[in-house]
Amino acid sequence: MTNKEKLIEKFKESPQSISFSELLKIMQWFDVEAIKGKGSHIIFKNESETIITIPIHNNDCKPFYKKLSRKILKSKNLLS
């Protein structure tokens, strides 16, 4: 199992346990682009739409946003 696969499994099982930098990697693997938003917010977009806006403080985000990111990826059939 590669590091990429391990990180995705960790994200599936317990999204709150990953760091924001790991969340960025995962979103990029699924072709979701991170765009600097206004102030401390990061906007994640795919080719056609804005997926989620996440506020970042102290180089991390709240666990709620990590769980929401997982839910959104699953709803778009990007994450099984």
C-alpha positions as CSV (number, residue, x, y, z in Angstrom):
1,M,0.0,0.0,0.0
2,T,1.5,3.3,-1.0
3,N,1.6,6.4,1.2
4,K,-1.1,8.0,-1.0
5,E,-3.4,5.0,-0.4
6,K,-2.7,5.0,3.3
7,L,-3.5,8.7,3.6
8,I,-6.8,8.3,1.7
9,E,-7.7,5.3,3.9
10,K,-6.9,7.4,7.0
11,F,-9.1,10.2,5.6
12,K,-12.0,7.8,5.0
13,E,-11.9,6.3,8.4
14,S,-11.1,9.4,10.5
15,P,-11.0,12.7,8.7
16,Q,-10.5,14.7,11.8
17,S,-7.1,13.0,12.4
18,I,-5.4,14.4,9.3
19,S,-3.7,17.8,9.1
20,F,-4.8,20.6,6.8
21,S,-1.7,20.1,4.6
22,E,-2.8,16.4,4.2
23,L,-6.3,17.5,3.3
24,L,-4.8,19.8,0.6
25,K,-2.9,16.8,-0.9
26,I,-6.0,14.7,-0.9
27,M,-8.2,17.3,-2.5
28,Q,-5.5,17.8,-5.2
29,W,-5.4,14.1,-5.9
30,F,-9.1,14.3,-6.7
31,D,-8.6,17.3,-9.1
32,V,-10.0,19.8,-6.6
33,E,-8.1,23.0,-6.8
34,A,-7.3,25.2,-3.7
35,I,-7.7,28.9,-4.4
36,K,-6.8,31.6,-1.9
37,G,-10.0,33.2,-0.8
38,K,-10.6,36.4,1.2
39,G,-8.6,36.7,4.4
40,S,-8.0,33.4,6.0
41,H,-10.3,31.3,3.8
42,I,-9.4,28.8,1.2
43,I,-11.9,28.0,-1.6
44,F,-11.8,24.5,-3.1
45,K,-13.1,24.3,-6.7
46,N,-13.3,21.6,-9.3
47,E,-13.6,22.4,-13.1
48,S,-17.3,23.4,-12.9
49,E,-18.2,24.6,-9.4
50,T,-17.1,25.8,-6.0
51,I,-17.1,22.8,-3.7
52,I,-16.4,24.2,-0.2
53,T,-14.9,27.3,1.5
54,I,-12.8,26.5,4.6
55,P,-11.5,29.0,7.1
56,I,-7.9,28.4,8.2
57,H,-6.5,29.4,11.5
58,N,-3.0,28.4,12.9
59,N,-2.4,26.3,9.7
60,D,-5.4,24.0,10.5
61,C,-9.2,23.9,10.2
62,K,-11.9,22.6,12.4
63,P,-12.7,18.8,12.3
64,F,-16.1,19.7,11.0
65,Y,-14.7,21.0,7.7
66,K,-12.5,17.8,7.3
67,K,-15.6,15.6,7.7
68,L,-17.6,17.9,5.4
69,S,-14.9,17.6,2.8
70,R,-15.1,13.8,3.0
71,K,-18.9,13.9,2.6
72,I,-18.7,16.2,-0.4
73,L,-16.1,14.0,-2.1
74,K,-18.3,10.9,-1.5
75,S,-21.4,12.7,-2.8
76,K,-19.6,13.6,-6.0
77,N,-18.4,9.9,-6.4
78,L,-14.8,10.9,-6.2
79,L,-14.2,9.0,-2.9
80,S,-15.6,5.5,-2.5
